[in-house]
Amino acid sequence: MPTVVSVSLGSSKRDKATDVSLLGVPFRIERIGTDGDKARFRRLMEELDGHVDAIGIGGADLWLRVGEKRFAFREIAELTSGVRRSILVDGSGLKHTLERRAIEALGEVTLDWSTERVLLVSGVDRFGMAEALAKACPNVVYGDILFGVGLPIPIRSFAAFKSLAGALLPVVTRLPFQWFYPTGAKQEARTPRFPKVFAEATVICGDWHYVRRYAPDQMPGKTVVTQTLRRADLVWLATTGVKRVVATTPVVEGETFATNVMEGVVLTLLGMRPDEAKEDDYLVILGELGWRPSVITPGEPAPEPVHSK
């Protein structure tokens, strides 16, 4: 049975393991959190190497992309350098394809992007989503400076976001990863910031840990487009008054895995490594899998898959 394991710098409270059949292939997929322990993260990576088909980098990014340029986080590259035999993924391939298509699909049947006001909590780790939103929606705030740096500077232009990201990423990716992204127990903590920016938005998009960490206690009537949702997350979202949640990764047993896990599945099916797979390869297998974003109403268990016209 093909096995995909995500080793995460995040909290072990979010661990999950299950069996699922995809295109007739039975998979074992699992997530193991290391609670921010980098030594354990490295050790697990090396112990699993060659014993599972794919290893996902959870709670961290290896690659950040701006346009056609990619920048590797030096610290994460070093921590994962011992993986030589298993496929190593961080989810960036799916972010650039699956999440881009999710925005397009939602615009066809669920949301009228031309009338929405969108907050993308961080664009640098989801350039495909940022680019798709820029094409579909005239009113997008890119929250990279707000939530990545902590300064009250909303970016309201995709051109400005792209220019800033291109200038800063060569520097940012040389710095400690935890300066920019919550790891370990910090993923469980909430420190709401810039409530006015959330209040202005009708749709909140992006990384779940950023959304949960910085969102206000009340978000009545809003739509949240994200991934890596556990049942406890949906319970909390119900208390905020959120109207609906859109999961960009497939729902498995009422919850969703992160993009790195599902990218491990995709590349295992393709028999390719990330540097071998082209965008068309992803699009073909995604079409065969029929993955679509799922609309979840907080408090109701059954998600509704979104089908394009």
C-alpha positions in Angstrom: 0.0 0.0 0.0 1.5 3.4 -1.0 2.2 5.5 2.1 2.4 9.3 2.4 3.5 10.8 5.7 3.6 14.5 6.6 6.2 15.4 9.2 5.1 18.8 10.6 6.7 21.4 12.8 3.2 22.1 14.0 1.3 20.7 17.0 0.9 17.0 17.5 -2.7 17.7 18.6 -3.6 17.8 14.9 -2.2 14.4 14.1 -4.3 12.1 11.8 -3.9 8.9 10.0 -6.4 7.1 7.6 -6.6 4.8 4.6 -8.2 6.1 1.4 -8.6 4.8 -2.1 -7.8 7.1 -5.0 -8.1 6.0 -8.7 -8.4 2.5 -7.4 -5.1 2.7 -5.5 -5.3 2.2 -1.7 -3.2 4.8 0.2 -2.2 5.2 3.8 -1.9 8.9 4.6 -0.7 10.2 7.9 0.3 13.5 9.6 2.9 13.5 12.5 3.4 16.8 14.4 6.7 17.5 16.2 5.5 20.4 18.3 8.2 22.7 16.9 11.0 20.3 17.8 13.4 20.7 14.9 15.7 17.9 16.0 12.8 15.5 16.0 11.5 16.9 12.7 14.9 16.1 11.1 15.2 12.7 12.7 11.7 11.6 11.6 12.4 12.8 8.1 15.6 10.6 8.0 14.0 7.6 9.6 11.0 7.6 7.2 13.2 8.1 4.1 13.0 5.1 1.9 10.4 3.4 4.0 7.4 5.5 2.7 6.6 6.6 -0.8 6.4 10.3 -0.1 7.3 12.6 2.8 5.5 15.9 3.2 7.0 19.0 4.9 4.2 20.1 7.2 4.0 23.4 9.2 6.6 24.9 7.0 7.4 25.9 3.4 10.5 24.7 1.5 9.7 26.8 -1.6 8.2 30.2 -2.0 7.3 31.4 -5.5 6.9 34.7 -7.2 6.0 34.4 -10.9 8.5 31.9 -12.4 11.1 32.4 -9.7 11.4 30.1 -6.7 13.2 30.7 -3.4 14.1 28.0 -0.9 13.9 28.6 2.8 17.5 27.9 3.8 16.6 26.5 7.2 13.9 24.1 5.9 16.2 22.9 3.1 18.9 22.1 5.7 16.4 20.2 8.0 15.1 18.1 5.1 18.5 17.5 3.4 18.6 13.9 4.7 15.7 12.8 2.6 17.2 11.2 -0.5 15.0 8.2 -1.5 11.4 9.1 -0.8 9.6 11.8 -2.7 9.9 15.0 -0.7 7.0 17.6 -1.1 6.0 20.8 0.6 2.6 21.3 -1.2 3.8 24.2 -3.4 3.0 22.3 -6.6 -0.7 21.9 -5.5 -0.9 25.4 -4.3 0.1 26.6 -7.8 -2.5 24.3 -9.5 -5.3 23.0 -7.3 -5.7 26.2 -5.3 -5.6 28.3 -8.5 -8.4 26.1 -10.0 -10.3 26.3 -6.8 -10.6 30.1 -7.1 -11.7 29.7 -10.7 -14.3 27.0 -9.9 -15.8 29.1 -7.0 -16.2 32.0 -9.4 -18.2 29.9 -11.8 -20.8 28.5 -9.4 -20.5 29.8 -5.8 -19.0 33.4 -5.6 -19.3 36.4 -7.7 -15.7 37.6 -7.3 -16.5 40.9 -9.0 -18.6 42.0 -6.0 -16.5 40.4 -3.2 -13.9 42.0 -1.0 -11.1 39.5 -0.3 -8.5 39.3 2.3 -5.6 36.9 1.4 -3.8 36.6 4.7 -0.5 35.7 3.0 0.3 35.7 -0.7 3.9 34.6 -0.7 3.1 31.0 0.3 0.2 30.9 -2.2 1.2 32.7 -5.3 -1.1 30.7 -7.5 -4.1 31.7 -5.4 -2.9 35.3 -5.2 -2.6 35.5 -9.0 -6.0 33.9 -9.6 -7.6 36.3 -7.1 -6.0 39.2 -8.8 -7.5 38.2 -12.2 -11.0 37.4 -10.7 -11.5 40.1 -8.0 -11.0 43.8 -8.3 -10.8 44.2 -4.5 -8.1 42.1 -2.8 -6.0 42.9 0.2 -2.7 41.0 0.5 -1.9 40.6 4.2 1.8 39.7 4.0 3.0 42.9 5.7 0.0 42.9 8.2 0.5 39.3 9.4 3.9 38.3 8.3 5.7 41.4 9.6 3.1 42.9 12.0 3.0 46.4 10.4 -0.4 48.1 9.6 0.2 48.2 5.9 -2.4 46.5 3.8 -1.3 45.8 0.2 -4.1 46.5 -2.2 -2.4 46.0 -5.6 -1.2 42.7 -7.0 1.6 44.5 -8.8 2.8 46.1 -5.6 2.5 42.7 -3.8 4.5 40.9 -6.6 7.2 43.6 -6.6 7.5 43.6 -2.9 7.6 39.8 -2.7 10.3 39.6 -5.4 12.4 42.1 -3.5 12.0 40.6 0.0 12.0 36.8 -0.6 15.7 36.5 -1.3 16.3 38.0 2.2 13.3 36.4 4.0 14.2 32.9 3.0 17.6 33.2 4.7 16.1 34.0 8.1 14.7 31.6 10.7 11.4 30.2 9.5 9.6 30.7 12.9 10.0 34.4 12.6 7.2 34.4 9.9 5.1 31.3 10.6 3.7 29.8 13.8 5.2 26.4 14.8 4.5 24.0 17.6 2.3 25.3 20.4 2.1 28.7 18.7 -0.2 27.2 16.2 -2.8 26.7 19.0 -2.5 30.3 20.2 -4.7 33.1 19.0 -3.5 36.7 18.8 -6.1 38.6 16.8 -4.7 41.5 14.7 -6.1 44.2 12.5 -9.8 43.5 13.0 -10.8 46.3 10.7 -9.2 44.5 7.8 -11.1 41.3 8.6 -14.3 43.3 9.0 -14.0 44.9 5.6 -13.6 41.6 3.9 -16.4 39.4 2.7 -14.1 36.5 1.8 -11.0 35.4 3.8 -8.5 33.3 2.0 -5.2 31.5 2.7 -3.3 29.4 5.2 -5.5 28.1 8.0 -3.1 28.7 10.8 -2.7 32.4 9.8 -6.5 32.7 9.6 -7.1 31.1 13.0 -4.3 32.9 14.7 -5.2 36.5 13.6 -8.9 36.5 12.9 -11.3 38.2 15.3 -13.7 36.2 17.5 -16.7 37.2 15.3 -16.9 37.0 11.5 -20.6 36.9 10.8 -21.7 36.1 7.3 -18.2 35.7 5.9 -16.7 33.0 3.6 -13.4 31.4 4.5 -11.4 29.6 1.8 -8.6 27.5 3.3 -7.3 24.0 4.0 -6.1 21.6 6.8 -9.3 21.8 8.7 -10.0 19.5 11.7 -13.4 19.1 13.4 -12.4 21.4 16.2 -11.6 24.1 13.7 -15.1 23.8 12.2 -16.6 24.0 15.6 -14.7 27.2 16.4 -15.6 28.7 13.0 -19.3 28.0 13.8 -18.9 30.2 17.0 -17.6 33.1 14.9 -20.7 33.2 12.7 -18.9 32.3 9.5 -21.4 31.6 6.8 -19.5 28.9 4.9 -16.0 27.4 4.7 -14.5 26.3 1.4 -11.9 23.5 1.7 -9.4 23.5 -1.2 -8.1 20.0 -0.4 -10.4 16.9 -0.4 -12.5 16.1 2.6 -11.5 12.8 4.2 -13.6 11.5 7.1 -15.1 14.9 7.7 -11.6 16.7 7.8 -9.0 17.8 5.4 -5.3 17.2 5.1 -2.8 19.9 4.1 -1.6 20.5 0.5 1.8 18.8 1.2 0.0 15.5 2.1 -2.2 15.6 -1.0 0.8 16.6 -3.2 2.5 13.5 -1.9 -0.4 11.4 -3.1 -0.5 13.1 -6.5 3.2 12.6 -7.2 3.1 9.0 -6.0 0.4 8.4 -8.5 2.4 10.1 -11.2 5.6 8.3 -10.2 7.5 11.7 -10.3 9.4 14.0 -8.0 8.6 17.7 -7.7 11.4 18.8 -10.0 10.2 16.3 -12.7 6.4 17.1 -12.6 5.2 20.0 -14.9 2.1 22.0 -14.4 0.3 20.0 -17.1 1.1 16.7 -15.2 -0.6 18.1 -12.1 -3.6 19.3 -14.2 -4.1 15.9 -15.9 -4.0 13.9 -12.7 -6.2 16.4 -10.9 -8.7 16.1 -13.7 -8.7 12.3 -13.3 -9.1 12.6 -9.5 -11.9 15.0 -9.9 -10.9 17.0 -6.9 -13.0 20.1 -6.4 -13.3 22.6 -3.5 -15.9 21.5 -0.9 -18.3 23.9 0.6 -18.9 23.3 4.3 -21.5 25.0 6.4 -20.1 25.2 10.0 -22.2 23.0 12.3 -23.3 20.7 9.4 -21.3 17.5 8.7 -21.7 16.9 5.0 -19.6 19.0 2.6 -20.9 19.9 -0.8 -18.3 19.5 -3.6 -18.2 22.4 -6.1 -18.5 21.4 -9.7 -17.6 23.8 -12.5 -20.1 24.5 -15.3 
